[in-house]
Amino acid sequence: MSQNSNVEHPTHYNNKRGIECIDAMIAAFGKSEAVTFCKINAFKYLWRAENKGKYKEDMEKAAWYINKANELLAVEVSNID
């Protein structure tokens, strides 16, 4: 995956204190809801990838959200052990 700033932690997703939106979402709604958001957002990027003119970037964004969902699920599973 590229280190494209539009894919990997874009600055416009941070508030003035430097807190990234996904981290605030996890804190506010919990990991389970954040995983659902990530899966839905990945779906959105896959759905529109061929229509927006930024196919590669949208596929990378979808992959980022899928990876984030897997990361959050891995934390939940490791806490069960």
C-alpha positions as CSV (number, residue, x, y, z in Angstrom):
1,M,0.0,0.0,0.0
2,S,1.3,3.4,-0.8
3,Q,2.1,6.0,1.8
4,N,-0.4,8.3,0.2
5,S,-1.5,11.0,2.7
6,N,-5.1,10.7,1.4
7,V,-5.1,7.0,2.5
8,E,-2.8,6.7,5.5
9,H,-4.0,9.0,8.3
10,P,-4.9,12.1,6.3
11,T,-4.4,15.3,8.3
12,H,-8.0,16.5,7.7
13,Y,-9.2,13.5,9.8
14,N,-7.4,15.0,12.9
15,N,-8.9,17.6,15.2
16,K,-7.0,20.6,16.5
17,R,-5.6,18.4,19.3
18,G,-4.2,15.9,16.9
19,I,-6.8,13.2,17.7
20,E,-7.7,11.1,14.7
21,C,-11.4,10.6,14.0
22,I,-11.2,6.8,14.0
23,D,-9.6,6.9,17.5
24,A,-12.3,9.3,18.8
25,M,-14.9,7.0,17.3
26,I,-13.5,4.0,19.1
27,A,-13.5,5.9,22.4
28,A,-17.0,7.2,21.9
29,F,-18.8,4.2,20.4
30,G,-16.6,1.2,21.3
31,K,-14.6,-1.2,19.1
32,S,-17.6,-3.2,17.9
33,E,-19.3,-0.2,16.4
34,A,-16.0,1.0,15.0
35,V,-15.5,-2.4,13.3
36,T,-19.0,-2.1,11.7
37,F,-18.1,1.4,10.5
38,C,-14.9,0.2,9.0
39,K,-16.7,-2.6,7.1
40,I,-19.3,-0.3,5.8
41,N,-16.8,2.4,4.8
42,A,-14.7,-0.3,3.0
43,F,-17.9,-1.3,1.1
44,K,-18.4,2.3,0.1
45,Y,-14.9,2.7,-1.3
46,L,-15.2,-0.6,-3.2
47,W,-18.6,0.3,-4.6
48,R,-17.5,3.6,-6.0
49,A,-13.9,2.8,-7.0
50,E,-14.6,2.5,-10.7
51,N,-16.8,5.6,-10.9
52,K,-14.9,8.3,-9.2
53,G,-11.7,8.4,-11.2
54,K,-9.4,7.5,-8.3
55,Y,-9.6,3.7,-8.5
56,K,-6.3,2.9,-6.9
57,E,-6.8,5.4,-4.1
58,D,-10.3,4.1,-3.3
59,M,-9.0,0.5,-3.3
60,E,-6.2,1.5,-0.9
61,K,-8.8,3.3,1.3
62,A,-11.0,0.2,1.3
63,A,-8.0,-2.0,2.3
64,W,-7.1,0.5,5.1
65,Y,-10.6,0.1,6.6
66,I,-10.5,-3.7,6.2
67,N,-7.1,-3.8,7.9
68,K,-8.3,-1.5,10.7
69,A,-11.4,-3.7,11.3
70,N,-9.1,-6.8,11.5
71,E,-6.8,-4.9,13.8
72,L,-9.7,-4.0,16.2
73,L,-11.0,-7.6,16.0
74,A,-7.6,-9.0,16.8
75,V,-7.4,-6.9,19.9
76,E,-10.9,-8.1,21.0
77,V,-9.9,-11.7,20.4
78,S,-6.6,-11.4,22.2
79,N,-8.4,-10.0,25.2
80,I,-10.6,-13.1,25.4
81,D,-7.6,-15.4,26.0
